[in-house]
Amino acid sequence: MSTETPDKEAILIVDDLPVNLKVLVDYLENTGFVDYVAKDGKSAIEQLRYSSPGVILLDVMMSGMDGFETCRRLKVR
């Protein structure tokens, strides 16, 4: 994970369903937050090499690496 200070205005949204991602991105569009999107846990972990969001919205029921495993891996970084 990035060692820089978390960007409190950045949100990483992790979900494998495009419709869920669209709803959240549309909802947050005018809030002033910067949105990052990942379609699975592996992509989310990769993105954290380049950014340090203040908040991660993580779906727990995803194909492949589920949200619980993704969270576990994020905590050990």
C-alpha positions in Angstrom: 0.0 0.0 0.0 1.1 3.5 -0.6 3.0 5.0 2.4 1.7 8.5 1.8 -0.9 10.1 3.9 -4.4 9.0 3.0 -6.3 11.4 0.7 -9.4 12.1 2.7 -11.2 13.3 -0.4 -10.6 10.0 -2.3 -12.9 7.0 -2.2 -12.1 3.6 -3.7 -15.2 1.7 -4.7 -14.8 -2.0 -5.1 -17.6 -4.0 -6.7 -17.9 -6.7 -9.4 -21.3 -5.5 -10.6 -21.1 -2.5 -13.1 -24.6 -1.3 -12.1 -23.5 -1.0 -8.4 -20.4 0.9 -9.4 -22.4 3.3 -11.6 -24.9 4.0 -8.9 -22.2 4.9 -6.4 -20.1 6.9 -8.8 -23.2 8.8 -10.0 -24.3 9.4 -6.4 -20.8 10.8 -5.4 -20.3 12.7 -8.6 -21.1 16.2 -7.2 -19.8 15.7 -3.7 -16.2 16.8 -4.3 -14.8 13.4 -3.6 -12.4 11.8 -6.1 -13.6 8.3 -7.0 -11.4 5.4 -7.9 -13.1 2.2 -9.1 -12.0 -1.4 -8.9 -13.9 -4.4 -10.4 -12.4 -7.0 -8.0 -10.3 -7.4 -4.9 -7.1 -7.9 -6.9 -7.6 -4.7 -8.8 -8.3 -2.8 -5.6 -5.0 -4.0 -4.0 -3.2 -3.0 -7.2 -4.7 0.5 -7.1 -3.5 1.0 -3.6 0.1 1.0 -4.9 -0.7 4.3 -6.6 -3.2 6.0 -4.4 -4.2 6.1 -0.8 -7.9 6.8 -0.4 -9.4 7.9 2.8 -12.3 5.5 2.4 -12.8 2.1 0.7 -16.3 1.0 -0.1 -15.9 -2.8 -0.5 -18.5 -5.3 -1.6 -18.2 -8.5 0.3 -19.9 -10.8 -2.2 -17.6 -10.7 -5.3 -16.5 -13.5 -7.6 -12.9 -14.6 -7.3 -11.4 -12.9 -4.2 -14.4 -11.9 -2.1 -14.6 -8.8 0.0 -13.6 -10.5 3.3 -10.4 -11.9 1.7 -9.7 -8.5 0.1 -10.1 -6.8 3.5 -7.8 -9.3 5.2 -5.1 -8.7 2.6 -5.5 -4.9 2.8 -5.1 -5.1 6.6 -1.7 -7.0 6.4 -0.2 -4.5 4.0 
